[in-house]
Amino acid sequence: MNARPQALDDVAAILRNARHVVVFTGAGVSAESGIPTFRDALTGLWERFDVAQLASAEGFAADPDLVWGWYEWRRMSVMRAQPNAAHRAIAALASKVPKLTLVTQNVDDLHERAGSEGVLHLHGSLFAPRCFDCCRPAPLASNLPDEPEGGRQVPPPRCEHCGGPLRPGVVWFGEMLPEDVLAHAFDAARTCDVLLCVGTSSVVFPAAQIPVDAHRAGAKVIQINPNATDLDAIADFNVRAPAAIALPAIVETAFR
Ligand code: APR
């Protein structure tokens, strides 16, 4: 791991003495489970697919079958994936510190499948469809979709209340984040003493404001990311390593 042994010990000591830890995650925490990130060169979803066409209400209205099919492909990929050592280390950490708040931008359920509870999903979930017209939540099909790479045209199921098309329960560009979840996340960021920022490019707001507010409130910010991001300048530690390598090592060092 590309972190000076001293840095690892320093990060571990901060975690060991923490009163309230916020763990803030992005797509990078699921990368080692085989789930593509959004902006990594070549492999990132937004490098391969049209974000406006697939992640906006306008895109859905224009071609609901294309959008529904694409999210069924993503749901399939997540259902076939397994939580990795980073997800498991975060779940384990919750029992080792007095208080932990897990805030994620991810729409997968890998944190929950690793054993984390009360996960704050800022950008919604692939497993919470609702009606595009009446907004009522809809039951989720339990089947494992069988979709080709990149998805295909799949007509969305219809709402049993109003007959409208169902849409994925994710937050699309131009849409508001769930107010209560966002308020809870900001409150945690402004009152924690340690924030672990794992696998996010920190470019999408308001989510990216969370580590900034934690820093301004005096918390230690520890970034785990193999690549540089806009957060480098304010982070107290930049651990340049994959999450599934760095997080288990840090938790193991802190609580052995
Ligand atoms: N471990 C840790 N970090 C990693 C790993 C890894 N194994 N692999 C890649 N990363 C880092 C990349 O260096 C990058 O900084 O994860 C980050 C992923 O960034 P994005 O693809 O931009 O994903 P994210 O920050 O979660 O995107 C935020 O944008 O598209 C929207 O709603 C979507 O929630 C998403 C939001």
Boltz pocket constraint, residues with backbone or C-beta under 6 A from the ligand:
constraints:
  - pocket:
      binder: B
      contacts: [[A, 25], [A, 26], [A, 27], [A, 28], [A, 29], [A, 31], [A, 32], [A, 37], [A, 38], [A, 39], [A, 40], [A, 44], [A, 105], [A, 106], [A, 123], [A, 171], [A, 198], [A, 199], [A, 200], [A, 201], [A, 202], [A, 203], [A, 204], [A, 224], [A, 225], [A, 226], [A, 227], [A, 228], [A, 229], [A, 241], [A, 242], [A, 243], [A, 244]]
      max_distance: 6.0
